[in-house]
Amino acid sequence: MLRFDRLAPLLLLAAAPAVAQQPIAVGRSVAGELAATDSVGMDEKRYDAWVFAGEAGRFYRITLRSEDFDAYLWAGPQDDEYADDCELCERDDDGAGEGDAQLLLPVEDAGPMVIRVTTYEAGEVGRYTLQVEETEAPPPDPDAPPPLANSGGGRLLPGITASGVLTRGDAQAEGSRPPEEDAYYDVWTYRGTAGEPLTILMSSDSFDTFLRMGRRVDGRWRQVAANDDAGAIGDSKLTVTLPEGGEYEVHAGAYREHATGTYTLTAASGAGGGGAVAATPLVPMDELPILMPGRGKDGELAAGDAVGEEGALYDAWRYFASAGETATFELASEEFDAVLRIGVRENGVWREVARDDDGGGGTQSELTITFPAQAEYEIRAGTFAAGADGAYSLFGTTDIHADIEARAPPGTLTVGHTSVGRLEDGDERGEDGMPLDVWTMLGSEGNTLKIDLRSNDFDPLVRVFAEQPDGGWRMLGENDDDGVGTDSRLIVTLPANGKYRIHATAYREEARGQYRLSVNF
């Protein structure tokens, strides 16, 4: 059971003057001892201080084990060692099991990271081991909306409630409104008509909201309306009559500096649609055809295809991207002016991430994007004008190759990527009693894949399963040693479009250690 001591961290960080910080290298374990002569914090607990060099954007797993005392860990930037409200620090008591501590420390800015080794109860002393390892980012919360660069922003549609998250790194206000400079905000857009009555409501249980609306005229912001109090505590509400038609910016922000959290945004048009064309209901993501990098697709836009909010036809494709992956998509047609759009689904609502309508020259589109987060993205191949149709070709390339390890959350694979995992105590066990990690991937019917599982620590075994219509899984094949030495290699032809599971497991029950798993054509 995970146990938190709400007072202990505050007292620990209030301890006065710093003790000598001992260096610990990433990837190494050290042995230490809390002794009666060690420094004592204001909580009357002994502690040792260690320091390592953290790299920006990386994640570190820190583990403290002891057979002599109940372990307690604190870690964070050196500058925040004595801050009791540190937002970038982590604490843990029983994360590695009863009596042992383990935490995951994300590093935003490169620099020295301090680890404090201490005890859960005052008066305890004894020997311990401390380990620092670089690891992958944690898997996303399945209940959270797909993450974007700022987890907010996009196009507002009348009658549809959109949601967003203000986070560190979002745009920040300048000048006197909101009252405090540096308040975070997301930028949404709304396409309206002259004289249209419009009401926009912003609600949040996390922070006091601030809402404003305006336009860009010759590159300068021209505010139409602003509000920070809709009557309900924390809510904001704008009621305006649009002075002219076109696209407006809606800034969904916080009233106070550094406030973050989730919010909802709803637009209601008194004109019965605000100039927006009724869009076709979204097809579920898992029913969309898959676009694979390096493989072109030919299609045709025709009557009966999906219609976007701007009234133009489009075909939708599904693309799975890793965080930081840079990809280029080309849409070409001799029959219509092409528009490429990339977005994600959030709470059932399409949110645009990027678009292009003439980057390929003439009426062709070419769009290069660095994906802000690992997610399933929707690629829309469409027309610039309502009523246009015709044949097209779509092609995508990516900078991710098999010899580049993708820094993506564990659990998901894509073709051309090599992922790193580890079999360890506490892992799931298969029916044969062997430890295993379960990875998932999307596949297309007829594709032949080469799956390699390699390890210097144990004899690996790989299995592949296909999802069945009844929700079950059917094994397509397994391999123990067709790779180099004891490594495993399995070549399989996928029977259908859909989801697949890959089991990274071992030939022996006692196997533990690191492995690499890659999937290629």
Residue pairs with C-beta under 8 A, 6 or more apart in sequence:
1 94
1 98
2 92
2 93
2 94
2 95
3 93
3 94
3 120
4 91
4 93
5 72
5 93
5 120
7 43
8 43
8 45
8 72
8 120
9 74
9 84
9 91
10 84
11 41
11 42
11 43
12 41
12 42
12 43
12 45
12 47
12 72
12 74
12 116
12 118
13 74
13 81
13 82
13 83
13 84
13 86
14 41
14 42
14 82
14 84
15 39
15 40
15 41
15 42
15 43
15 47
15 82
16 42
18 49
18 81
18 82
19 38
19 39
19 47
19 48
19 49
20 49
21 49
21 50
21 51
21 78
21 114
22 30
22 32
22 48
22 49
22 50
22 51
23 50
23 51
23 52
24 30
24 50
24 51
24 52
24 115
24 130
24 132
25 52
25 132
26 52
26 53
26 60
26 132
26 133
26 134
27 132
27 133
27 134
28 131
28 132
29 129
29 130
29 131
30 50
30 129
30 130
30 131
31 127
31 128
31 129
31 130
32 48
32 117
32 127
32 128
32 129
32 130
33 125
33 126
33 127
33 128
34 46
34 47
34 48
34 69
34 117
34 118
34 119
34 124
34 125
34 126
34 128
35 46
35 125
36 46
36 125
38 46
38 47
38 48
38 125
39 46
39 47
40 46
40 47
41 47
41 118
43 122
44 122
44 123
45 72
45 118
45 119
45 121
45 122
45 123
45 124
46 118
46 119
46 124
46 125
47 116
47 117
47 118
48 116
48 117
48 118
49 81
49 114
49 115
49 116
49 117
50 114
50 115
50 116
50 117
50 130
51 78
51 112
51 113
51 114
51 115
52 60
52 112
52 113
52 115
52 132
53 110
53 111
53 112
53 113
54 60
54 77
54 105
54 107
54 110
54 111
54 112
54 113
55 107
55 110
56 107
56 108
56 109
56 110
57 107
57 108
58 106
58 107
58 134
59 104
59 105
59 106
59 107
59 134
59 135
59 136
59 137
59 138
60 75
60 104
60 105
60 107
60 113
60 132
60 133
60 134
60 135
61 102
61 103
61 104
61 105
61 132
61 133
61 134
61 135
62 73
62 75
62 102
62 103
62 104
62 105
62 115
62 130
62 131
62 132
62 133
63 96
63 100
63 101
63 102
63 130
63 131
63 133
64 71
64 72
64 73
64 96
64 100
64 101
64 102
64 117
64 128
64 129
64 130
65 71
65 96
65 100
65 128
65 129
66 99
66 100
66 126
66 127
66 128
66 129
67 126
67 127
68 124
68 125
68 126
68 127
68 128
69 99
69 119
69 120
69 121
69 124
69 125
69 126
69 128
70 93
70 99
70 119
70 120
70 121
70 124
71 93
71 96
71 99
71 100
71 101
71 117
71 119
71 120
71 128
72 91
72 92
72 93
72 101
72 118
72 119
72 120
73 90
73 91
73 92
73 93
73 95
73 101
73 102
73 103
73 115
73 116
73 117
73 118
74 89
74 90
74 91
74 115
74 116
74 118
75 89
75 90
75 91
75 103
75 105
75 113
75 114
75 115
75 116
76 86
76 88
76 89
76 90
76 105
76 113
76 114
77 86
77 88
77 89
77 109
77 111
77 112
77 113
77 114
78 111
78 112
78 113
78 114
79 111
80 86
80 88
80 89
81 114
81 116
83 89
87 168
88 106
88 108
90 103
90 104
90 105
91 103
92 101
92 102
92 103
93 101
93 120
94 100
94 101
95 101
95 102
95 103
96 102
104 135
104 138
105 113
106 137
107 113
108 168
115 130
115 132
117 128
117 130
119 125
136 407
136 408
136 409
136 410
136 420
137 323
137 407
137 408
137 409
138 409
139 409
139 410
139 411
140 146
140 147
140 374
140 409
145 151
145 163
145 165
145 346
145 347
146 344
146 345
146 346
146 373
146 375
146 376
147 372
147 373
147 375
148 344
148 351
148 353
148 372
148 373
149 169
149 353
149 372
149 373
150 167
150 169
150 170
150 171
150 186
151 164
151 165
151 166
151 167
151 186
152 164
152 165
152 166
152 170
152 186
152 188
152 252
152 263
153 164
153 186
153 187
153 188
153 351
154 162
154 188
154 189
154 343
154 346
154 349
154 350
154 351
154 352
155 188
155 189
155 190
155 191
155 309
155 350
155 351
155 352
156 162
156 188
156 189
156 190
156 200
156 250
156 265
156 267
157 267
157 276
157 279
157 309
157 349
158 267
158 268
158 269
158 273
158 274
158 276
159 267
159 268
159 269
160 266
160 267
160 349
161 264
161 265
161 266
161 347
162 188
162 264
162 265
162 266
162 346
162 347
162 349
162 351
163 262
163 263
163 264
163 265
163 346
163 347
164 186
164 188
164 252
164 262
164 263
164 264
164 265
165 260
165 261
165 262
165 263
166 184
166 185
166 186
166 206
166 207
166 252
166 253
166 254
166 259
166 260
166 261
166 263
167 184
167 260
168 184
168 260
170 184
170 185
170 186
171 184
171 185
171 186
171 187
172 181
172 182
172 183
172 184
172 185
173 181
173 182
173 183
173 184
173 185
173 253
174 181
175 181
177 210
177 212
177 226
178 210
178 228
178 253
178 254
178 255
178 256
179 255
179 256
180 255
180 256
180 257
181 257
182 257
182 258
183 210
183 253
183 254
183 255
183 256
183 257
183 258
183 259
184 253
184 254
184 258
184 259
184 260
185 210
185 251
185 252
185 253
185 254
186 251
186 252
186 253
187 249
187 250
187 251
188 249
188 250
188 251
188 252
188 265
189 247
189 248
189 249
189 250
190 198
190 200
190 213
190 247
190 248
190 250
190 267
190 274
191 246
191 247
191 248
191 274
191 275
191 276
191 309
191 310
192 198
192 242
192 245
192 246
192 248
192 269
192 274
192 275
193 242
193 245
193 271
193 274
193 275
194 242
194 243
194 244
194 245
195 241
195 242
195 271
196 241
196 242
196 245
196 269
196 270
196 271
196 274
196 275
197 239
197 240
197 241
197 269
197 270
197 271
198 238
198 239
198 240
198 241
198 242
198 267
198 268
198 269
198 270
198 274
199 237
199 238
199 239
199 240
199 267
199 268
199 270
200 211
200 213
200 237
200 238
200 250
200 265
200 266
200 267
200 268
201 230
201 235
201 236
201 237
201 265
201 266
201 268
202 209
202 211
202 230
202 235
202 236
202 237
202 252
202 263
202 264
202 265
203 209
203 232
203 234
203 235
203 263
203 264
204 234
204 235
204 261
204 262
204 263
204 264
205 234
205 261
205 262
206 259
206 260
206 261
206 262
206 263
207 234
207 254
207 255
207 256
207 259
207 260
207 261
207 263
208 228
208 233
208 234
208 254
208 255
208 256
208 259
209 228
209 234
209 235
209 236
209 252
209 253
209 254
209 255
209 263
210 226
210 227
210 228
210 236
210 251
210 253
210 254
210 255
211 226
211 227
211 228
211 236
211 237
211 238
211 250
211 251
211 252
211 253
212 223
212 225
212 226
212 227
212 238
212 250
212 251
212 253
213 223
213 224
213 225
213 226
213 238
213 240
213 248
213 249
213 250
213 251
214 221
214 222
214 223
214 224
214 225
214 248
214 249
214 251
215 221
215 222
215 224
215 246
215 247
215 248
215 249
216 222
216 249
221 249
224 240
224 242
224 243
224 248
225 238
225 239
225 240
226 238
227 236
227 237
227 238
228 236
228 255
229 235
229 236
230 236
230 237
231 237
242 248
245 275
250 265
250 267
252 263
252 265
254 260
267 274
276 309
276 310
277 307
277 308
277 309
277 310
277 311
277 386
278 307
279 307
279 308
279 309
280 306
280 307
280 308
282 345
282 348
282 350
283 306
283 316
285 318
285 345
285 376
285 378
286 318
286 498
286 499
288 316
288 317
288 318
288 378
289 297
289 317
289 318
289 444
289 497
290 317
290 318
290 319
290 442
290 443
290 444
290 497
291 297
291 317
291 318
291 319
291 379
291 394
291 396
292 396
292 415
292 444
292 447
293 327
293 396
293 397
293 398
293 400
293 415
293 416
294 396
294 397
294 398
294 416
295 395
296 393
296 394
296 395
297 317
297 393
297 394
297 395
298 391
298 392
298 393
298 394
299 315
299 381
299 391
299 392
299 393
299 394
300 389
300 390
300 391
300 392
301 313
301 314
301 315
301 336
301 381
301 382
301 383
301 388
301 389
301 390
301 392
302 313
302 389
303 389
305 313
305 314
305 315
305 389
306 313
306 314
306 315
306 316
307 313
307 314
308 314
308 341
308 380
308 382
310 386
311 386
312 339
312 382
312 383
312 384
312 385
312 386
312 388
313 382
313 383
313 388
313 389
314 339
314 341
314 380
314 381
314 382
314 383
315 380
315 381
315 382
316 378
316 379
316 380
316 381
317 378
317 379
317 380
317 381
317 394
318 376
318 377
318 378
318 379
318 442
319 327
319 342
319 376
319 377
319 378
319 379
319 396
320 374
320 375
320 376
320 377
320 412
320 414
320 441
320 442
321 327
321 371
321 374
321 375
321 377
321 398
321 414
322 371
322 374
322 400
322 406
322 407
322 408
322 414
322 417
323 371
323 372
323 373
323 374
323 407
323 408
324 370
324 371
324 407
325 370
325 371
325 398
325 399
325 400
325 406
326 368
326 369
326 370
326 371
326 398
326 399
327 368
327 369
327 371
327 396
327 397
327 398
327 399
328 366
328 367
328 368
328 369
328 396
328 397
328 398
329 340
329 342
329 365
329 366
329 367
329 368
329 369
329 379
329 394
329 395
329 396
330 360
330 364
330 365
330 366
330 394
330 395
330 396
331 338
331 339
331 340
331 360
331 364
331 365
331 366
331 381
331 392
331 393
331 394
332 338
332 360
332 364
332 365
332 392
332 393
333 363
333 364
333 390
333 391
333 392
333 393
334 390
334 391
335 388
335 389
335 390
335 391
335 392
336 363
336 383
336 384
336 385
336 388
336 389
336 390
336 392
337 357
337 363
337 383
337 384
337 385
337 388
338 357
338 360
338 363
338 364
338 365
338 381
338 382
338 383
338 384
338 392
339 355
339 356
339 357
339 365
339 380
339 382
339 383
339 384
340 355
340 356
340 357
340 359
340 365
340 366
340 367
340 379
340 380
340 381
340 382
341 352
341 354
341 355
341 379
341 380
341 382
342 352
342 353
342 354
342 355
342 367
342 369
342 377
342 378
342 379
342 380
343 350
343 351
343 352
343 353
343 377
343 378
343 380
344 350
344 351
344 353
344 375
344 376
344 377
344 378
345 351
345 376
345 378
350 378
353 369
353 372
353 377
354 367
354 369
355 367
356 365
356 366
356 367
357 365
357 384
358 364
358 365
359 365
359 366
359 367
359 368
360 366
363 384
371 377
374 408
374 409
374 412
376 442
379 394
379 396
381 392
381 394
383 389
398 416
400 406
400 414
400 416
400 417
401 416
402 416
402 417
402 418
402 518
402 520
403 418
404 417
404 418
405 417
405 418
405 419
405 420
405 516
406 414
406 417
406 418
406 419
408 417
408 419
410 419
410 421
410 437
410 439
411 438
411 439
411 440
412 439
412 440
412 441
413 419
413 439
413 440
413 441
413 502
413 517
413 519
414 441
414 442
414 519
415 441
415 447
415 449
415 519
415 520
415 521
416 519
416 520
416 521
417 518
417 519
418 516
418 517
418 518
419 439
419 516
419 517
419 518
420 514
420 515
420 516
420 517
421 437
421 439
421 504
421 514
421 515
421 516
421 517
422 437
422 513
422 514
422 515
423 435
423 436
423 437
423 458
423 504
423 505
423 506
423 511
423 512
423 513
423 515
424 435
424 512
425 512
427 435
427 436
427 437
428 435
428 436
428 437
428 438
429 435
429 436
430 436
430 503
430 505
433 509
434 461
434 505
434 506
434 507
434 508
434 509
434 511
435 505
435 506
435 509
435 511
435 512
436 503
436 504
436 505
436 506
437 503
437 504
437 505
438 501
438 502
438 503
439 501
439 502
439 503
439 504
439 517
440 499
440 500
440 501
440 502
441 499
441 500
441 502
441 519
442 498
442 499
442 500
443 449
443 494
443 497
443 498
443 499
443 500
444 494
444 497
445 494
445 495
445 496
445 497
446 493
446 494
447 493
447 494
447 521
448 491
448 492
448 493
448 494
448 521
449 491
449 492
449 493
449 494
449 519
449 520
449 521
450 489
450 490
450 491
450 519
450 520
450 521
451 462
451 464
451 489
451 490
451 491
451 492
451 502
451 517
451 518
451 519
452 462
452 483
452 487
452 488
452 489
452 516
452 517
452 518
452 520
453 460
453 461
453 462
453 483
453 487
453 488
453 489
453 504
453 515
453 516
453 517
454 460
454 483
454 484
454 487
454 488
454 515
454 516
454 517
455 486
455 487
455 513
455 514
455 515
455 516
456 513
456 514
457 511
457 512
457 513
457 514
457 515
458 506
458 507
458 508
458 511
458 512
458 513
458 515
459 480
459 481
459 486
459 506
459 507
459 508
459 511
460 480
460 486
460 487
460 488
460 504
460 505
460 506
460 507
460 515
461 478
461 479
461 480
461 488
461 505
461 506
461 507
462 478
462 479
462 488
462 489
462 490
462 502
462 503
462 504
462 505
462 517
463 475
463 477
463 478
463 490
463 502
463 503
463 505
464 475
464 476
464 477
464 478
464 490
464 492
464 500
464 501
464 502
464 503
465 473
465 474
465 475
465 476
465 500
465 501
465 502
465 503
466 473
466 474
466 476
466 494
466 495
466 496
466 498
466 500
467 473
467 498
467 499
467 500
467 501
468 474
473 501
476 492
476 495
476 500
477 490
477 492
478 490
479 488
479 489
479 490
480 488
480 507
481 487
481 488
482 488
482 489
482 490
483 489
486 507
494 500
502 517
502 519
504 515
504 517
